[in-house]
Amino acid sequence: MAQAAAPEAPARRLKLVCPAGTPPALKIAVDQGADDVYLGFKDETNARNFAGLNFDERSLREGIDYAHRKGAQVLLALNTFPQPATWRKWQSAVDRAAALGVDAIIVADTGLLAYASRTHPALRLHLSVQGSATSHEAINFHHERFGIRRAVLPRVLSVEQAEKVVSRTPVEIEVFGFGSLSIMVEGRCALSSYATGESPNTHGGCSPARAVRWQETPRGLESRLGGVLIDRFAAADHPGYPTLCRGRFVVNGDTYYPFEEPTSLNTLELLPRLQAMGVAAIKIEGRQRSPVYVQTVTRVWREAIDACARERERFRVRPAWQEALAGISEGRQCTLGAYHRPWK
Amino acid sequence: MSAPALRRLPRPVGALARRLPRLPASVAFATALNLTLRRRFPAEVLDRLEGHTFAIAVEDAGVELLFAVRGRRFAPAARAAEPLLRFRAVAWDYAALAAREADPDTLFFNRRLVVEGDTEIALLVKNTLDTIDIPRTRGLLRRALRALAPR
């Protein structure tokens, strides 16, 4: 009788971390199989501080109840940087998060991490991508000093570099899997303050809506931020979010994107490698997006992660997944971002 | 990359819509907003919209619905000075948005949803609509869209 192949040990399943800007988005993410949902309060303590978005205490309490009933966890982003004059607002946000019973807070500022670990030792801490920790030394420092349990890697590392970090830290590593890309000096970008007087790290948004103007002109659709022309789109062009880093400017007589073209990160094809190297969680960008976006992206990534856990090396990205993701992406192209650097 | 296929109203329907008087359509629309959305809009959002006029241009019907917010209610508006916000799209895309079958940012990236005017109020309206759960109304709309979709 032929010997049956020994069953392979089940791979540790990657957690899927999905965005929720509103209660319906939270419910849809949970219903479609998100393991963690991340969200923010309705103020500048988080980096998606937009009118009408985010959670007050009541909707957060209801959201936590809903997620917990269905076995999902709720992570609260407190991922902007308090200033000396505004410290108490961020401190009180940590206290409210602990009192409401969120499963973890995602924090960037070291002062706030110190406060949270001292005042609420039972509250789980995740180091935000805005914390800009790109080496295992930096992550391990935050672990030893503040007891962080998970770190979100900045989107500047190649797969090889990410692999080294994962192998040299006891901290769970979360990586970005999908969503709009910006200039990626995470936690350090002040570009928008030149046009708006506000930076994402202190006010929670790099294109505050009050500074944005869209206007149809005889030369095309123009987007402006604080009066600065960001881009002009001909009828066949596809506009993106009006941030300076995705602007098209005239440089030495040439008109092009000097910082970055508007593209979306999509790492589906890297899933087997991310799983094998021991990444703990995959993050989906997009708290500013609609429940329809959250539904599509959560469904596709849930299916893909489950397929990857089953099939491992035999895993292949299904065309239907790519088609669904392409239909909701910003920009006309998807990229592997910094993960893929053939020149290295 | 693709958004869902663009579906325009059949030409005779658009031609008929163009001949209908404008005000009754705006009255019907404001009434529908009051019935479905008004009580679900937070008071502070209605206060931000108070006194302003808004336009929903249905491009394939050649119709522009005009309404204002007065006393925290939606009211039909006559052709006014430039509205604070104007949305432009085809009827099918509006219905798909209301049914949560289409993503507004995707339609915007694809130039199928055009928004003119105050961006902050536009974002406030979009995000407020995203917080509203009206599953029965959306379910009915979804069924209607499926029934009407060309095969």
Interface residues (C-beta under 8 A of the other chain):
Chain A: G21 T22 P23 P24 A25 K27 F50 A51 G52 L53 S59 P208 A209 R210 V212 R213 W214 Q215 E216 L221 F233 A235 H238 P239 G240 R289 S290 P291 V292 Y293 T296 E323 A326 G327 I328 S329 E330 G331 R332 Q333
Chain B: M1 S2 A3 P4 V45 R100 E101 A102 D103 P104 D105 T106 F108 F109 N110 R111 V114 V115 E116 T119 E120 I121 A122 L123 L124 V125 K126 N127 T128 D130 T131 I132 D133
